[in-house]
Amino acid sequence: MPSVYDIKPRFQALLRPLVRRMASAGITANQVTLAAMLVSVAVGVVVGLWAGERRWLFGLLPLWLFLRMALNAIDGMLAREHGQASKLGAVLNELGDVLADAGLYLPLALTPLFALWPLAVFVLLAVLTEMMGVVGVQIGATRRYDGPLGKSDRALVFGALGLALAVGAPPGSWIDWLVWLLAALCALTVLNRARAALREVHA
């Protein structure tokens, strides 16, 4: 199924000059990965604690999620194209993604606009989508990035939601229904990645 991952090569091409400069400056892929994880948690806590009274703080979500997508592309390019790939980097990359998602999305339940259970189920299923992507490698397939709701797709939707809330979209039960829908799409993503990995191995 289509996914934001489909435009990744063009996005990487735009970032490549910056990545070269970062590599020349001695910045490592692991540093970028850790920074993205820590800032994700910090943004989640700030929004969770204070956006209920200061709705404009939801605007941090689209801003940070766009930057995080760029950083995720940058750490991969530093690893692959500048000789920084390592087993530690692979571990940090996979763990960093799921910890960043949990740290960014779960604190939204601290605001009166989001209920805990939809967010908790969504985050759990988001973790399973990334786990299923890695399981593909374990059974002899490639790392799976199939949609419809991979990491970048989740970032796009929550970025749009944060922007809508920041500019005055009315709160209500529609937010919880949207999060439940995203959770269902995560479950579908897990199934799609499992099927694709099995097809790849059997082929």
C-alpha positions as CSV (number, residue, x, y, z in Angstrom):
1,M,0.0,0.0,0.0
2,P,1.2,3.6,-0.6
3,S,3.2,5.3,2.1
4,V,5.2,8.5,2.8
5,Y,8.2,6.2,2.5
6,D,7.6,6.2,-1.3
7,I,9.0,9.8,-1.5
8,K,12.0,9.0,0.7
9,P,14.6,8.9,-2.1
10,R,13.7,12.5,-3.2
11,F,13.7,13.7,0.4
12,Q,17.2,12.2,0.9
13,A,18.5,13.9,-2.2
14,L,17.5,17.3,-0.8
15,L,19.3,16.5,2.5
16,R,22.5,15.0,1.0
17,P,24.5,18.3,0.9
18,L,23.6,19.0,4.5
19,V,24.6,15.4,5.4
20,R,28.0,15.8,3.8
21,R,28.6,19.0,5.9
22,M,27.6,17.2,9.1
23,A,29.9,14.3,8.4
24,S,32.8,16.7,7.7
25,A,32.0,18.4,11.0
26,G,32.3,15.1,12.9
27,I,28.7,14.6,13.7
28,T,27.8,10.9,13.9
29,A,24.7,9.0,13.0
30,N,24.3,7.8,16.6
31,Q,24.4,11.3,17.9
32,V,21.6,12.3,15.6
33,T,19.6,9.2,16.6
34,L,19.9,10.0,20.3
35,A,19.2,13.7,19.8
36,A,16.0,12.9,17.9
37,M,14.8,10.5,20.6
38,L,15.5,12.9,23.5
39,V,13.9,15.9,21.8
40,S,10.9,13.9,20.9
41,V,10.3,13.0,24.6
42,A,10.9,16.7,25.6
43,V,8.4,18.0,23.0
44,G,5.9,15.4,24.1
45,V,6.2,16.4,27.8
46,V,6.0,20.1,27.0
47,V,2.9,19.7,24.8
48,G,1.3,17.3,27.3
49,L,1.8,19.5,30.3
50,W,1.0,22.9,28.9
51,A,-0.9,22.7,25.6
52,G,-4.2,22.2,27.3
53,E,-4.1,25.8,28.4
54,R,-1.9,27.1,25.6
55,R,-3.3,25.6,22.4
56,W,-0.6,27.2,20.3
57,L,1.9,24.7,21.8
58,F,0.3,22.0,19.6
59,G,2.1,23.7,16.8
60,L,5.3,22.2,18.1
61,L,4.1,18.8,16.8
62,P,4.2,19.6,13.1
63,L,7.4,21.5,13.5
64,W,9.2,18.8,15.4
65,L,7.7,15.9,13.5
66,F,9.0,17.4,10.2
67,L,12.5,17.9,11.7
68,R,12.4,14.4,13.2
69,M,11.7,12.9,9.8
70,A,14.7,14.9,8.4
71,L,16.9,13.7,11.3
72,N,15.8,10.1,10.8
73,A,16.8,10.3,7.1
74,I,20.0,12.0,8.1
75,D,21.2,9.4,10.6
76,G,20.6,6.7,8.0
77,M,22.5,8.5,5.3
78,L,25.4,9.2,7.7
79,A,25.5,5.5,8.5
80,R,25.3,4.2,4.9
81,E,27.1,6.9,2.9
82,H,29.8,7.9,5.4
83,G,31.0,4.7,6.8
84,Q,29.3,5.0,10.2
85,A,27.1,1.9,10.1
86,S,27.5,-0.2,13.3
87,K,25.5,-2.8,15.3
88,L,25.1,-0.3,18.1
89,G,23.7,2.2,15.5
90,A,21.2,-0.4,14.3
91,V,20.0,-1.0,17.9
92,L,19.8,2.7,18.7
93,N,17.9,3.3,15.5
94,E,15.2,0.7,16.1
95,L,14.9,1.4,19.9
96,G,15.1,5.2,19.4
97,D,12.2,5.1,17.0
98,V,9.8,3.3,19.3
99,L,10.9,5.3,22.4
100,A,10.5,8.6,20.5
101,D,7.0,7.6,19.4
102,A,6.0,6.7,22.9
103,G,7.6,9.7,24.4
104,L,6.0,12.1,21.9
105,Y,2.5,10.7,21.7
106,L,1.6,9.2,25.1
107,P,2.0,12.6,27.0
108,L,-0.8,14.0,24.9
109,A,-3.1,12.1,27.2
110,L,-2.1,14.7,29.9
111,T,-4.1,17.3,28.0
112,P,-7.9,17.4,28.3
113,L,-8.2,16.9,24.5
114,F,-6.9,13.4,24.3
115,A,-8.1,10.2,26.1
116,L,-5.5,7.8,27.4
117,W,-6.8,4.5,26.1
118,P,-6.9,5.4,22.4
119,L,-3.4,6.8,22.6
120,A,-2.1,3.8,24.6
121,V,-3.5,1.3,22.0
122,F,-2.2,3.4,19.2
123,V,1.3,3.6,20.6
124,L,1.3,-0.2,21.3
125,L,0.3,-0.9,17.7
126,A,2.8,1.6,16.4
127,V,5.5,-0.3,18.3
128,L,4.3,-3.5,16.7
129,T,4.5,-2.1,13.2
130,E,8.2,-1.3,13.8
131,M,8.8,-4.7,15.4
132,M,7.2,-6.4,12.4
133,G,9.4,-4.5,10.1
134,V,12.5,-5.9,11.9
135,V,11.0,-9.4,12.1
136,G,11.2,-9.4,8.3
137,V,15.0,-9.3,8.6
138,Q,14.9,-12.1,11.2
139,I,13.1,-14.5,8.8
140,G,15.3,-13.7,5.9
141,A,13.4,-10.8,4.2
142,T,14.4,-7.2,4.0
143,R,13.5,-4.6,6.6
144,R,9.8,-4.0,5.8
145,Y,8.4,-0.4,5.5
146,D,5.0,-1.2,4.0
147,G,2.0,1.0,4.8
148,P,-0.5,2.3,5.2
149,L,0.7,3.8,8.5
150,G,4.5,3.6,8.9
151,K,6.5,5.9,11.1
152,S,6.6,8.8,8.6
153,D,2.8,8.4,7.9
154,R,2.1,8.6,11.6
155,A,4.2,11.7,11.8
156,L,2.3,13.3,8.9
157,V,-1.1,12.7,10.5
158,F,-0.1,13.8,14.0
159,G,1.6,16.9,12.5
160,A,-1.6,17.8,10.7
161,L,-3.6,17.2,13.8
162,G,-1.3,19.3,15.9
163,L,-1.5,22.1,13.4
164,A,-5.3,22.0,13.3
165,L,-5.5,22.1,17.1
166,A,-3.0,25.0,17.3
167,V,-5.0,27.1,14.9
168,G,-8.3,26.6,16.7
169,A,-9.9,23.3,15.6
170,P,-12.6,22.6,18.1
171,P,-11.9,19.8,20.6
172,G,-14.3,16.9,20.9
173,S,-14.7,13.1,20.6
174,W,-13.6,13.3,17.0
175,I,-10.0,13.4,18.2
176,D,-10.4,10.0,20.0
177,W,-12.1,8.5,17.0
178,L,-9.3,9.7,14.8
179,V,-6.7,8.1,17.1
180,W,-8.7,4.8,17.2
181,L,-8.7,4.9,13.4
182,L,-5.0,5.4,13.4
183,A,-4.6,2.4,15.7
184,A,-6.7,0.3,13.3
185,L,-4.4,1.4,10.4
186,C,-1.4,0.4,12.5
187,A,-2.9,-3.0,13.0
188,L,-3.4,-3.3,9.2
189,T,0.2,-2.2,8.7
190,V,1.4,-5.0,10.9
191,L,-0.5,-7.5,8.8
192,N,0.7,-6.0,5.5
193,R,4.4,-6.1,6.7
194,A,4.0,-9.7,7.8
195,R,2.4,-10.8,4.5
196,A,5.0,-8.9,2.5
197,A,7.9,-10.4,4.5
198,L,6.5,-13.9,4.1
199,R,5.9,-13.4,0.3
200,E,9.5,-12.2,-0.1
201,V,10.9,-15.2,1.7
202,H,8.8,-17.7,-0.2
203,A,9.7,-16.1,-3.5
